[in-house]
Amino acid sequence: MNYLAKIYVTLKPTVNDPQGVTVKGGLHSLGFKSVNSVRVGKFLEVQVEAASKEAASAQVQEMCKKLLANPIVELSRFEIEETKR
């Protein structure tokens, strides 16, 4: 079966986000003064072939742990949905 994993990687709340600060400043300069804070992260879509949704989830968890997210400074979460090929 084929699955689509939608993976979200964000900095931990305690980690400084200079890119977020820069985006916030840009938004303010464009007139969006109501913006209080911005955190920048990554969004990935990964197609996975697996025997079950649980097997696909286990694969994606390992991908996040080993490559897609740095567990020291980042958090990851994902959603899995079955897809037609």
ABEGO torsion letter per residue (X at the ends): XBBBBBBBBBBBAABBBAAAAAAAAAAAAAGBAABABBBBBBBBBBBBBBABAAAAAAAAAAAAAAAABBAAABBBBBBBBBBBX
